[in-house]
Each structure stands twice: as structure tokens, then as C-alpha cells.
Amino acid sequence: MNELIQRLNARLWSPDLPQRYPRLLIRIVRYLYVLVRDLIEGQLSMRAMSLIYTTLLSIVPLLALAFSVLKALGAHNSLEPVLLEFLRPLGPQADQLTANIIHFVENIRVGVLGSLGVALLMYSAVSMIQKVEASFNYIWRIEHARPISQRLGEYFAVLTLGPVAVFSALGITASVLNSELMSRIASIEPFGLLIYMGTRLLPYLLIVGVFTLLYSFMPNTRVRFGAAAAGGLFAGFLWQSASAIFASFVASATNYNAIYSGFAIVIFLLIWLYVGWLILLMGCQLSFYVQHPEHLKPRRTPSVLSSRVTEYLALMIMGLVGRRFIRGDEAPTQEELALCLNAEPEHVARVVDILMYHHLLVLAGDDRTRLLPGMDLDSIRMSRLWRVVRAGTTDTPATAESMARGVSALLNHADEAFEALTDTRTLRQWILEQQA
């Protein structure tokens, strides 16, 4: 098996691919390969399983919040059809499960919960979005989440405006399709056939649109619309196809109903939640690869970061950030630095963490992803920058071993040699020297 994978890697990423293979076909096969590889590695599967637990805890608070918002707008009756459509793959028992959930949501009395109960209800709803964002950030190789203040504002916007937007779109679509004018147009061919095909494609288009919005909004980075749409298209059609397959599986799984009786619906629900979350994460993974085709590599895990590369990246990052700051240009992001330096995003993120730990860099911008110098460039000596990068974020371990003193002296000698070479040169002076 390993030999087969190695041969496939060598074939797909060989610079001497035969000209008879179209470039688009090779790119598509590479996308499929890395998606299957990431799925087999197990990280996406683990995160999908953790999202199942979060979903079970937060589904009722989310629906309760959506129900209250829609009830204020007089559109709360549209909540049940959407939930029923989501649970449709569970077969005939989906109607009963939907009715039970809606009945439970309608009977929630927020007034008797008290302030602590309401806070726990809101926390359960927010925790699900937070978990989704963390999974998306992992896929996009993003180490830093949004600030808490920004997260709370955007999360509540999603929880309140999201249901309104989705159900308004569904209501407008239903009104248009059921209008008298549309009925007259449908009686004329070929418009009737086109309208029929459009209504059949409507569930696909809606789920593709929802997934595209999630892939654009949730990661803590700027996602291009084309990349988000590619992931949304892939995940949306995979979702609808998986729904049909799972529904046929549930309908034919009579043995499970005989063995587990009333618990069979719970098992089917857990399996469908896992499949759904896995599809959502795979679509996000495809969006990342579409926006960053340079990551289409045989291995997902980057090579080990050496000390020399750490020092090189630290000096280059501080130099590039400082140069933009001096010129008055827009501050770079970690993503831009990784592309500029042709370095692994994980390596850049680790070095940036070291520089931020020592207050040499700070996050700025509306989305808190831009990097600015953390102090005056004239106060940052190259010798100090060298020392803090070599020190990292941990102290040298204390030991009673007699050799430790000699090792420390040797390392200090290397630091002193660099200090003698750079003298009292500051980071600003060094940047200006490179521009001369």
C-alpha cells in the first residue's frame, strides 16, 4: 500500500508529466488526492465527531433563538420545513423527530430560566459557532482566532441575522413559485420544463449558497469568493447526494430497527450529523486548496523547522514588516508573509508567535490579522532581535549537569560574536541599509 502511494505521489507531482494529460485533469486529481489524504489522516474526522457533541448540546438553544427572532418577524412557521428538510435523510421518523424538537422549542420559557439560565443558553448557542470557527481556522492553518469582542459581535449577528436571511430567501422563493404569474408561465413550454428543473435544483442552490457564505465568513482570514464558491459547490452537491444515499440506507436498515427499537433513530441521527459535519469540513478544505494551490503537496505536515530557518524567517519578517511601516504601506498578514517568503504557513506562524511574545510585533487592523512593529524600530537592536529569536518562548532548562555551564558559555559566545558584528545597529538602520 505504501509503495502504491509513493508511486502515485511521484506520478502526480512529477515535473515531467506526459503532455497527453490535460492540466485541468491533473489539478482535479491532485485536489481529490489531497482531500482523501487529509480525510485518512483523521484530523477532519476527529473535529467532525467533536462537532456532533457540540451540536447535541446547542441545537435546541440555536433553534430557540432562531424561533424567537422569526416569531418577532411573523415568520416562525417556516422553521419546521427547514428542520424537516435537514432531517429528511432519517426516513419516516424524521417527521416525528422534527415535531418533537419544534414542540420542545416552542415550550421553552426564557423568563423562568433566570439570568444564569439565559447566559448558559446563549453560551451553548455561541459555543457551536466558536467550534466551527476553530475547525475552519485549523484547516486554513490559522493560529490566532478573532478577538473576543469581535467574536461576540459577529456571532450574535450570525445567530440573529442568519435565520432571518435564510428563511426570508425561502419565503420569497416559495411566494414567487406559487404566484399566479409563475403558474401561467409554467403552462407554456419550454418554460414549464425550465421551471420544473429550477425547482429541482433549488435545494442544491440554497445549500451551496449557505456553505459558500460560511466558507467566506468563518475563517479568520480573507477568503476569495471563487475559493469559497468552489468549496460550497463541492460540499453542497456532496451534501444533497449523501442525503439521498443515507435516506435509502435508513429505509433498508430494518435490522437496526429490530435490534435497537426506539434508539435506532438516535443512532441514525448521530451518523447523519457526523456525515454532515465531515462534508462541511471537506468543502472548507477544498476552499483552502483552491485559494492556496501551492499547498497541493504529497505531504500535509511541513518539515521540521530548523534553528537557522527560524532565525532567517524572524529577520525577514521583521525586515518586511518594518519596511512597510517606514513606507507607510498597508501592514502585511501572516498569509502574505508566507507567500512572499515562499515558506510554510506553520513555520511563519511559529516565528510570529515568538516575535509577538517578546512584543516585537502586534496585531492590528479591523480583523486583527495585520502585523505592525510592537515598538519603535530605532529601539530594536539587531543584537537583541537575534537573542530573543534564539531564546524562543521558553527559558533554558536548569540542570545540575556539569557540562551545562560549558554549553551555555558556548552559546553566549555565539551571541557575543553576532553582537560584535552588528555593533549598535538598529532594525531601522539595517532596513535602510538594505534599501540603499
The 8 nearest C-alpha neighbors of each residue, nearest first, counted from 0:
[[1, 3, 2, 4, 5, 6, 7, 8],
 [2, 0, 4, 3, 5, 6, 7, 8],
 [1, 3, 5, 0, 4, 6, 7, 8],
 [2, 4, 0, 6, 1, 5, 7, 8],
 [5, 3, 7, 1, 6, 2, 8, 0],
 [4, 6, 8, 2, 7, 3, 9, 1],
 [5, 7, 9, 3, 8, 4, 10, 2],
 [6, 8, 4, 10, 5, 9, 11, 3],
 [9, 7, 5, 11, 10, 6, 297, 12],
 [8, 10, 6, 7, 13, 12, 11, 5],
 [9, 11, 7, 13, 8, 12, 6, 16],
 [12, 10, 8, 9, 13, 7, 29, 25],
 [13, 11, 9, 10, 8, 14, 296, 297],
 [12, 14, 15, 10, 9, 11, 16, 8],
 [15, 13, 16, 12, 11, 10, 9, 17],
 [16, 14, 13, 17, 18, 12, 10, 11],
 [15, 17, 14, 13, 18, 10, 20, 11],
 [18, 16, 19, 20, 15, 21, 14, 13],
 [17, 19, 20, 16, 21, 15, 22, 25],
 [20, 18, 17, 21, 16, 22, 24, 25],
 [19, 21, 18, 17, 22, 25, 24, 16],
 [22, 20, 24, 23, 19, 25, 18, 26],
 [21, 23, 25, 24, 26, 20, 18, 27],
 [24, 22, 26, 25, 21, 27, 20, 28],
 [23, 25, 27, 21, 26, 22, 28, 20],
 [24, 26, 22, 28, 23, 27, 29, 21],
 [25, 27, 29, 23, 24, 28, 22, 30],
 [28, 26, 30, 24, 29, 25, 23, 31],
 [27, 29, 31, 25, 30, 26, 32, 24],
 [28, 30, 32, 26, 27, 31, 25, 33],
 [31, 29, 27, 33, 28, 32, 34, 26],
 [30, 32, 28, 34, 29, 33, 35, 27],
 [31, 33, 29, 35, 30, 34, 28, 36],
 [34, 32, 36, 30, 35, 31, 37, 29],
 [35, 33, 31, 37, 36, 32, 38, 30],
 [34, 36, 38, 32, 33, 37, 39, 31],
 [35, 37, 33, 39, 38, 34, 32, 40],
 [38, 36, 40, 34, 39, 35, 33, 41],
 [37, 39, 35, 36, 40, 41, 43, 34],
 [38, 40, 36, 41, 37, 35, 42, 44],
 [41, 39, 37, 38, 42, 36, 43, 44],
 [42, 40, 44, 39, 43, 38, 45, 37],
 [41, 43, 45, 44, 40, 46, 38, 37],
 [44, 42, 46, 45, 41, 38, 47, 280],
 [43, 45, 41, 47, 42, 46, 48, 277],
 [46, 44, 42, 48, 47, 43, 41, 49],
 [45, 47, 49, 43, 48, 44, 50, 42],
 [46, 48, 44, 50, 276, 277, 45, 49],
 [49, 47, 51, 45, 50, 46, 273, 44],
 [48, 50, 46, 51, 52, 47, 45, 53],
 [49, 51, 53, 47, 48, 52, 54, 46],
 [52, 50, 54, 48, 49, 53, 272, 273],
 [51, 53, 55, 50, 54, 49, 56, 48],
 [54, 52, 50, 56, 51, 55, 127, 57],
 [55, 53, 51, 57, 56, 58, 52, 50],
 [54, 56, 52, 53, 58, 57, 51, 59],
 [57, 55, 53, 54, 58, 52, 123, 59],
 [56, 58, 123, 124, 54, 60, 59, 55],
 [59, 57, 61, 54, 60, 55, 56, 62],
 [58, 60, 62, 61, 57, 63, 104, 56],
 [61, 59, 63, 57, 62, 124, 58, 120],
 [62, 60, 58, 124, 64, 59, 63, 57],
 [61, 63, 65, 59, 64, 60, 66, 58],
 [64, 62, 60, 66, 104, 61, 65, 59],
 [63, 65, 67, 61, 66, 62, 60, 68],
 [64, 66, 62, 68, 63, 67, 162, 69],
 [67, 65, 63, 69, 64, 68, 75, 62],
 [66, 68, 70, 64, 65, 69, 63, 71],
 [69, 67, 65, 71, 70, 66, 64, 159],
 [68, 70, 75, 74, 72, 66, 71, 67],
 [71, 69, 75, 73, 67, 72, 68, 74],
 [70, 72, 68, 69, 73, 67, 74, 75],
 [73, 71, 69, 70, 74, 68, 75, 163],
 [72, 74, 70, 71, 75, 69, 76, 68],
 [75, 73, 69, 76, 72, 70, 77, 166],
 [74, 76, 70, 69, 77, 78, 66, 73],
 [77, 75, 78, 74, 79, 73, 80, 70],
 [78, 76, 75, 79, 80, 74, 166, 81],
 [79, 77, 76, 81, 75, 80, 82, 66],
 [78, 80, 82, 81, 77, 83, 76, 101],
 [81, 79, 83, 82, 78, 77, 84, 76],
 [82, 80, 84, 83, 79, 78, 85, 77],
 [83, 81, 85, 79, 84, 80, 86, 78],
 [82, 84, 80, 86, 81, 85, 87, 97],
 [83, 85, 87, 81, 82, 86, 80, 88],
 [84, 86, 82, 83, 87, 81, 88, 80],
 [87, 85, 83, 84, 93, 88, 89, 82],
 [86, 88, 84, 89, 85, 93, 83, 90],
 [89, 87, 246, 242, 90, 86, 245, 243],
 [90, 88, 87, 93, 86, 246, 249, 92],
 [89, 91, 88, 92, 93, 246, 87, 249],
 [92, 90, 93, 94, 89, 95, 87, 250],
 [91, 93, 95, 94, 90, 96, 89, 264],
 [92, 94, 96, 91, 89, 95, 86, 90],
 [95, 93, 97, 92, 96, 98, 91, 83],
 [94, 96, 98, 92, 97, 93, 99, 91],
 [95, 97, 93, 99, 98, 94, 92, 100],
 [98, 96, 94, 100, 95, 99, 83, 93],
 [97, 99, 95, 101, 96, 100, 102, 94],
 [98, 100, 102, 96, 97, 101, 103, 95],
 [101, 99, 103, 97, 102, 98, 104, 96],
 [102, 100, 104, 98, 103, 99, 105, 97],
 [103, 101, 99, 105, 100, 104, 98, 106],
 [102, 104, 100, 106, 101, 105, 99, 107],
 [105, 103, 101, 63, 107, 106, 102, 100],
 [104, 106, 102, 103, 107, 101, 63, 66],
 [107, 105, 103, 104, 108, 102, 101, 109],
 [106, 108, 104, 105, 109, 103, 63, 102],
 [109, 107, 110, 111, 106, 112, 105, 104],
 [108, 110, 112, 111, 107, 117, 113, 116],
 [109, 111, 108, 112, 113, 117, 114, 107],
 [112, 110, 109, 113, 108, 116, 107, 114],
 [113, 111, 116, 109, 110, 117, 114, 108],
 [112, 114, 116, 115, 111, 117, 110, 109],
 [113, 115, 117, 116, 118, 112, 119, 110],
 [116, 114, 118, 117, 113, 119, 112, 120],
 [117, 115, 112, 119, 113, 118, 114, 120],
 [118, 116, 120, 114, 119, 115, 112, 121],
 [117, 119, 115, 121, 120, 116, 122, 114],
 [120, 118, 122, 116, 117, 121, 123, 115],
 [121, 119, 117, 123, 118, 122, 60, 116],
 [120, 122, 124, 118, 123, 119, 125, 117],
 [121, 123, 119, 125, 124, 120, 126, 118],
 [124, 122, 57, 126, 120, 121, 125, 119],
 [123, 125, 121, 57, 61, 122, 60, 126],
 [126, 124, 122, 128, 127, 123, 121, 129],
 [127, 125, 129, 123, 128, 124, 122, 130],
 [126, 128, 130, 129, 125, 53, 124, 131],
 [129, 127, 131, 130, 125, 126, 132, 154],
 [128, 130, 126, 132, 127, 131, 133, 125],
 [131, 129, 133, 127, 128, 132, 126, 134],
 [130, 132, 128, 134, 133, 129, 135, 127],
 [131, 133, 135, 129, 130, 217, 134, 136],
 [132, 134, 136, 130, 131, 135, 137, 129],
 [135, 133, 137, 131, 132, 136, 130, 138],
 [136, 134, 132, 138, 137, 218, 133, 131],
 [135, 137, 141, 139, 133, 218, 138, 134],
 [138, 136, 140, 134, 135, 139, 141, 133],
 [137, 139, 135, 136, 140, 284, 134, 283],
 [138, 140, 136, 137, 141, 287, 135, 218],
 [141, 139, 137, 138, 136, 142, 345, 344],
 [142, 140, 136, 139, 143, 137, 219, 144],
 [141, 143, 140, 144, 348, 136, 137, 345],
 [144, 142, 141, 145, 219, 136, 368, 146],
 [145, 143, 219, 146, 142, 133, 136, 141],
 [144, 146, 150, 219, 149, 147, 143, 367],
 [147, 145, 149, 148, 150, 144, 367, 366],
 [146, 148, 150, 149, 151, 145, 144, 152],
 [149, 147, 151, 150, 146, 152, 145, 153],
 [150, 148, 146, 152, 147, 151, 153, 145],
 [149, 151, 147, 153, 148, 152, 145, 154],
 [152, 150, 154, 148, 149, 153, 147, 155],
 [153, 151, 149, 155, 150, 154, 156, 148],
 [152, 154, 156, 150, 155, 151, 149, 157],
 [155, 153, 157, 151, 156, 152, 150, 158],
 [154, 156, 158, 157, 152, 153, 159, 151],
 [157, 155, 153, 159, 154, 158, 160, 152],
 [156, 158, 161, 154, 155, 160, 159, 153],
 [157, 159, 155, 156, 161, 160, 154, 162],
 [158, 160, 156, 157, 161, 155, 162, 68],
 [159, 161, 163, 157, 156, 162, 164, 158],
 [162, 160, 157, 164, 163, 159, 158, 165],
 [163, 161, 165, 164, 160, 65, 166, 159],
 [162, 164, 160, 166, 161, 165, 167, 69],
 [165, 163, 167, 161, 162, 166, 160, 168],
 [166, 164, 162, 168, 167, 163, 161, 169],
 [165, 167, 169, 168, 163, 164, 162, 170],
 [168, 166, 170, 164, 169, 165, 163, 171],
 [169, 167, 171, 165, 166, 170, 172, 164],
 [168, 170, 166, 172, 167, 171, 173, 165],
 [171, 169, 167, 173, 172, 168, 166, 174],
 [172, 170, 174, 168, 173, 169, 167, 175],
 [171, 173, 169, 175, 170, 174, 168, 176],
 [172, 174, 170, 176, 171, 175, 169, 177],
 [175, 173, 171, 177, 172, 176, 178, 170],
 [174, 176, 172, 178, 173, 177, 171, 181],
 [175, 177, 173, 174, 178, 181, 172, 182],
 [178, 176, 174, 175, 173, 179, 181, 182],
 [179, 177, 175, 181, 180, 176, 174, 182],
 [178, 180, 182, 181, 183, 177, 176, 175],
 [179, 181, 183, 182, 178, 184, 175, 177],
 [180, 182, 184, 178, 183, 179, 176, 185],
 [183, 181, 179, 185, 180, 184, 178, 186],
 [182, 184, 180, 186, 185, 181, 179, 187],
 [183, 185, 181, 186, 182, 187, 180, 190],
 [184, 186, 191, 182, 187, 183, 190, 181],
 [187, 185, 183, 184, 191, 182, 188, 190],
 [188, 186, 185, 184, 190, 191, 189, 183],
 [189, 187, 190, 191, 186, 192, 185, 184],
 [188, 190, 192, 191, 187, 193, 185, 194],
 [191, 189, 188, 193, 192, 185, 187, 194],
 [192, 190, 185, 194, 188, 189, 193, 186],
 [191, 193, 195, 189, 190, 194, 196, 188],
 [192, 194, 190, 196, 195, 191, 197, 189],
 [195, 193, 197, 191, 196, 192, 190, 198],
 [196, 194, 192, 198, 197, 193, 191, 199],
 [195, 197, 199, 193, 194, 198, 192, 200],
 [198, 196, 194, 200, 199, 195, 201, 193],
 [197, 199, 201, 195, 200, 196, 194, 202],
 [200, 198, 196, 197, 201, 195, 202, 203],
 [199, 201, 197, 203, 198, 202, 196, 204],
 [200, 202, 198, 204, 203, 199, 197, 205],
 [203, 201, 205, 204, 200, 206, 199, 198],
 [204, 202, 200, 201, 206, 205, 207, 235],
 [203, 205, 201, 207, 202, 206, 208, 200],
 [206, 204, 208, 202, 207, 203, 201, 209],
 [205, 207, 209, 208, 203, 235, 204, 210],
 [208, 206, 235, 231, 204, 210, 232, 205],
 [207, 209, 205, 211, 206, 210, 204, 212],
 [210, 208, 206, 212, 211, 207, 205, 213],
 [209, 211, 231, 213, 207, 212, 208, 206],
 [210, 212, 231, 208, 227, 228, 214, 213],
 [211, 213, 215, 209, 210, 214, 216, 208],
 [214, 212, 210, 216, 215, 211, 217, 209],
 [213, 215, 211, 227, 212, 216, 217, 283],
 [216, 214, 212, 222, 213, 227, 211, 217],
 [215, 217, 213, 214, 212, 218, 222, 219],
 [216, 218, 132, 213, 214, 215, 219, 135],
 [219, 217, 136, 135, 220, 132, 216, 214],
 [220, 218, 144, 145, 217, 136, 221, 141],
 [221, 219, 218, 222, 368, 141, 366, 139],
 [220, 222, 223, 219, 215, 218, 216, 366],
 [223, 221, 215, 220, 224, 227, 226, 214],
 [222, 224, 226, 225, 227, 221, 290, 215],
 [223, 225, 227, 226, 228, 222, 215, 211],
 [226, 224, 228, 223, 227, 229, 290, 289],
 [225, 227, 286, 229, 289, 290, 223, 228],
 [228, 226, 224, 211, 230, 214, 286, 229],
 [229, 227, 231, 225, 211, 230, 226, 224],
 [230, 228, 226, 232, 231, 227, 225, 233],
 [229, 231, 282, 286, 233, 227, 285, 228],
 [232, 230, 211, 210, 228, 207, 234, 229],
 [233, 231, 235, 229, 207, 230, 234, 228],
 [232, 234, 230, 231, 235, 236, 237, 282],
 [235, 233, 282, 237, 231, 232, 236, 278],
 [236, 234, 207, 238, 232, 206, 237, 233],
 [235, 237, 239, 238, 234, 233, 240, 232],
 [236, 238, 234, 240, 235, 239, 241, 233],
 [239, 237, 235, 241, 236, 240, 234, 242],
 [238, 240, 242, 236, 241, 237, 235, 243],
 [239, 241, 237, 243, 242, 238, 236, 244],
 [240, 242, 244, 238, 239, 243, 245, 237],
 [243, 241, 239, 245, 88, 240, 244, 246],
 [242, 244, 246, 240, 241, 245, 247, 239],
 [245, 243, 241, 247, 246, 242, 248, 240],
 [244, 246, 248, 242, 247, 243, 88, 241],
 [245, 247, 88, 243, 249, 248, 244, 90],
 [248, 246, 250, 244, 245, 249, 251, 243],
 [247, 249, 245, 251, 246, 250, 252, 244],
 [250, 248, 252, 246, 251, 247, 245, 90],
 [249, 251, 247, 248, 252, 246, 90, 253],
 [250, 252, 248, 249, 253, 247, 254, 246],
 [253, 251, 249, 254, 250, 255, 248, 256],
 [252, 254, 256, 255, 251, 257, 250, 249],
 [255, 253, 257, 256, 252, 258, 251, 259],
 [256, 254, 258, 257, 253, 252, 259, 263],
 [255, 257, 260, 253, 254, 259, 263, 258],
 [256, 258, 254, 255, 260, 259, 253, 263],
 [259, 257, 255, 256, 260, 254, 263, 253],
 [258, 260, 263, 262, 256, 255, 257, 261],
 [261, 259, 256, 262, 257, 263, 258, 255],
 [262, 260, 263, 259, 264, 256, 265, 257],
 [261, 263, 259, 265, 264, 260, 266, 256],
 [264, 262, 259, 266, 265, 261, 256, 260],
 [263, 265, 267, 262, 266, 268, 261, 92],
 [266, 264, 268, 262, 263, 267, 269, 261],
 [267, 265, 263, 269, 268, 264, 270, 262],
 [266, 268, 264, 270, 265, 269, 271, 263],
 [267, 269, 265, 271, 266, 270, 264, 272],
 [270, 268, 272, 266, 271, 267, 273, 265],
 [269, 271, 267, 273, 268, 272, 274, 266],
 [272, 270, 274, 268, 273, 269, 275, 267],
 [273, 271, 275, 269, 270, 274, 268, 51],
 [272, 274, 270, 271, 276, 275, 47, 277],
 [275, 273, 271, 277, 272, 276, 278, 270],
 [276, 274, 272, 278, 277, 273, 271, 279],
 [275, 277, 279, 47, 273, 278, 274, 272],
 [276, 278, 274, 280, 47, 279, 275, 273],
 [277, 279, 281, 275, 276, 280, 234, 274],
 [278, 280, 276, 282, 277, 281, 234, 275],
 [281, 279, 283, 277, 282, 278, 284, 276],
 [282, 280, 284, 278, 283, 279, 277, 285],
 [281, 283, 230, 234, 285, 279, 284, 280],
 [282, 284, 280, 286, 281, 285, 230, 214],
 [283, 285, 281, 287, 282, 286, 138, 280],
 [284, 286, 282, 288, 230, 287, 283, 289],
 [287, 285, 230, 226, 283, 289, 227, 284],
 [286, 288, 284, 290, 285, 289, 291, 139],
 [287, 289, 291, 285, 292, 290, 286, 294],
 [290, 288, 286, 226, 287, 291, 292, 285],
 [289, 291, 287, 226, 288, 292, 286, 223],
 [292, 290, 288, 293, 289, 294, 287, 295],
 [293, 291, 294, 288, 295, 289, 290, 287],
 [292, 294, 291, 295, 296, 288, 290, 338],
 [295, 293, 292, 296, 291, 288, 299, 287],
 [296, 294, 292, 293, 288, 29, 33, 297],
 [295, 297, 298, 294, 299, 293, 33, 12],
 [296, 298, 8, 299, 295, 33, 12, 9],
 [299, 297, 296, 300, 301, 295, 33, 36],
 [298, 300, 301, 296, 297, 37, 294, 33],
 [299, 301, 298, 302, 303, 345, 297, 296],
 [302, 300, 299, 303, 343, 298, 345, 346],
 [301, 303, 304, 300, 343, 305, 346, 298],
 [304, 302, 305, 301, 346, 300, 306, 308],
 [303, 305, 302, 308, 346, 309, 306, 301],
 [306, 304, 308, 307, 309, 303, 310, 302],
 [305, 307, 309, 308, 310, 304, 389, 311],
 [308, 306, 310, 309, 305, 311, 304, 312],
 [307, 309, 311, 305, 310, 306, 312, 304],
 [310, 308, 306, 312, 307, 311, 313, 305],
 [311, 309, 313, 307, 308, 312, 314, 306],
 [310, 312, 308, 314, 309, 313, 307, 315],
 [313, 311, 315, 309, 310, 314, 316, 308],
 [312, 314, 310, 316, 315, 311, 350, 309],
 [315, 313, 317, 311, 312, 316, 318, 310],
 [314, 316, 318, 312, 313, 317, 319, 311],
 [317, 315, 313, 319, 318, 314, 312, 320],
 [316, 318, 320, 314, 315, 319, 321, 313],
 [317, 319, 315, 321, 316, 320, 314, 322],
 [318, 320, 322, 316, 321, 317, 315, 323],
 [321, 319, 317, 323, 322, 318, 316, 324],
 [322, 320, 324, 318, 319, 323, 317, 325],
 [323, 321, 319, 325, 324, 320, 318, 326],
 [324, 322, 328, 326, 320, 321, 325, 327],
 [323, 325, 321, 327, 322, 326, 320, 328],
 [326, 324, 322, 323, 327, 321, 328, 427],
 [327, 325, 323, 324, 328, 322, 321, 329],
 [326, 328, 324, 325, 323, 329, 330, 322],
 [329, 327, 323, 326, 324, 330, 325, 322],
 [330, 328, 331, 327, 323, 324, 369, 326],
 [329, 331, 369, 370, 371, 328, 323, 320],
 [332, 330, 369, 370, 335, 329, 336, 320],
 [331, 333, 369, 335, 334, 368, 370, 336],
 [334, 332, 336, 335, 337, 331, 347, 348],
 [333, 335, 337, 332, 336, 338, 344, 331],
 [336, 334, 338, 332, 337, 333, 331, 339],
 [335, 337, 339, 333, 338, 334, 340, 332],
 [338, 336, 342, 334, 340, 335, 344, 339],
 [339, 337, 341, 335, 336, 340, 334, 342],
 [338, 340, 336, 337, 341, 335, 342, 334],
 [339, 341, 342, 337, 338, 336, 312, 315],
 [342, 340, 338, 339, 337, 343, 336, 344],
 [343, 341, 337, 340, 344, 338, 347, 346],
 [342, 344, 346, 345, 337, 347, 301, 341],
 [345, 343, 347, 346, 337, 348, 342, 140],
 [346, 344, 348, 343, 347, 349, 140, 301],
 [347, 345, 349, 343, 348, 344, 350, 304],
 [346, 348, 344, 350, 349, 345, 351, 337],
 [349, 347, 345, 351, 346, 350, 344, 352],
 [350, 348, 352, 346, 351, 347, 345, 353],
 [351, 349, 353, 347, 352, 348, 313, 346],
 [352, 350, 354, 348, 353, 349, 355, 347],
 [351, 353, 355, 349, 350, 354, 356, 348],
 [354, 352, 356, 350, 351, 355, 391, 392],
 [353, 355, 351, 359, 357, 356, 352, 360],
 [356, 354, 358, 360, 352, 357, 353, 359],
 [355, 357, 353, 354, 358, 352, 392, 359],
 [356, 358, 355, 354, 359, 353, 387, 360],
 [359, 357, 355, 373, 360, 356, 354, 361],
 [358, 360, 373, 354, 357, 355, 372, 374],
 [361, 359, 373, 372, 355, 358, 371, 354],
 [362, 360, 373, 371, 370, 355, 372, 363],
 [361, 363, 370, 367, 369, 368, 371, 360],
 [362, 364, 367, 369, 370, 368, 361, 371],
 [365, 363, 367, 366, 369, 368, 362, 370],
 [364, 366, 367, 363, 368, 369, 149, 362],
 [365, 367, 364, 368, 145, 363, 219, 369],
 [368, 366, 363, 364, 362, 365, 369, 145],
 [367, 369, 366, 332, 362, 363, 364, 370],
 [370, 368, 332, 363, 331, 330, 362, 364],
 [369, 371, 362, 330, 361, 331, 332, 363],
 [370, 372, 361, 360, 330, 373, 320, 362],
 [373, 371, 360, 374, 359, 361, 321, 320],
 [372, 374, 360, 359, 361, 358, 371, 375],
 [375, 373, 372, 359, 376, 378, 358, 379],
 [374, 376, 378, 377, 379, 372, 373, 427],
 [375, 377, 427, 379, 378, 426, 374, 425],
 [378, 376, 375, 425, 379, 427, 426, 380],
 [379, 377, 375, 376, 380, 425, 374, 426],
 [380, 378, 376, 425, 377, 426, 381, 375],
 [381, 379, 425, 383, 382, 426, 424, 378],
 [380, 382, 384, 383, 425, 426, 385, 424],
 [381, 383, 418, 385, 380, 384, 386, 421],
 [384, 382, 386, 380, 385, 381, 387, 379],
 [383, 385, 381, 387, 382, 386, 388, 380],
 [386, 384, 382, 383, 388, 387, 381, 389],
 [385, 387, 383, 389, 388, 384, 390, 382],
 [388, 386, 390, 384, 389, 385, 391, 383],
 [389, 387, 391, 390, 385, 386, 384, 310],
 [388, 390, 386, 387, 391, 385, 310, 306],
 [391, 389, 387, 388, 386, 392, 393, 394],
 [392, 390, 388, 353, 389, 393, 387, 394],
 [391, 393, 353, 390, 356, 394, 357, 352],
 [394, 392, 391, 395, 390, 396, 353, 389],
 [393, 395, 396, 392, 390, 391, 397, 389],
 [394, 396, 397, 393, 390, 407, 398, 391],
 [397, 395, 394, 398, 393, 403, 399, 407],
 [398, 396, 395, 399, 403, 394, 400, 404],
 [399, 397, 400, 396, 403, 401, 395, 404],
 [398, 400, 401, 397, 403, 402, 404, 396],
 [399, 401, 398, 402, 403, 404, 397, 405],
 [402, 400, 403, 399, 404, 405, 398, 406],
 [401, 403, 405, 400, 404, 406, 399, 407],
 [404, 402, 406, 405, 401, 400, 407, 398],
 [405, 403, 407, 406, 402, 408, 401, 400],
 [404, 406, 408, 402, 403, 407, 409, 401],
 [407, 405, 409, 403, 408, 404, 410, 402],
 [408, 406, 410, 404, 409, 405, 411, 403],
 [407, 409, 411, 405, 406, 410, 412, 404],
 [408, 410, 406, 412, 407, 411, 405, 413],
 [411, 409, 413, 407, 412, 408, 406, 414],
 [412, 410, 414, 408, 413, 409, 407, 415],
 [411, 413, 415, 409, 410, 414, 408, 416],
 [412, 414, 416, 410, 411, 415, 417, 409],
 [415, 413, 411, 417, 416, 412, 418, 410],
 [416, 414, 418, 412, 417, 413, 419, 411],
 [415, 417, 413, 419, 414, 418, 412, 420],
 [416, 418, 420, 414, 419, 415, 421, 413],
 [419, 417, 415, 382, 421, 420, 416, 422],
 [418, 420, 422, 416, 417, 421, 415, 423],
 [421, 419, 417, 418, 422, 416, 415, 382],
 [420, 422, 418, 419, 424, 423, 417, 381],
 [423, 421, 419, 418, 420, 424, 382, 417],
 [424, 422, 421, 425, 380, 381, 382, 418],
 [423, 425, 422, 421, 380, 381, 428, 429],
 [426, 424, 380, 428, 427, 377, 379, 381],
 [425, 427, 429, 428, 376, 379, 381, 380],
 [428, 426, 430, 376, 429, 425, 377, 431],
 [429, 427, 431, 425, 426, 430, 432, 424],
 [428, 430, 426, 432, 427, 431, 425, 433],
 [431, 429, 427, 433, 432, 428, 318, 426],
 [430, 432, 434, 428, 433, 429, 427, 435],
 [433, 431, 429, 435, 430, 434, 428, 427],
 [432, 434, 430, 431, 435, 429, 428, 318],
 [433, 435, 431, 432, 430, 429, 322, 428],
 [434, 432, 433, 431, 430, 429, 428, 322]]
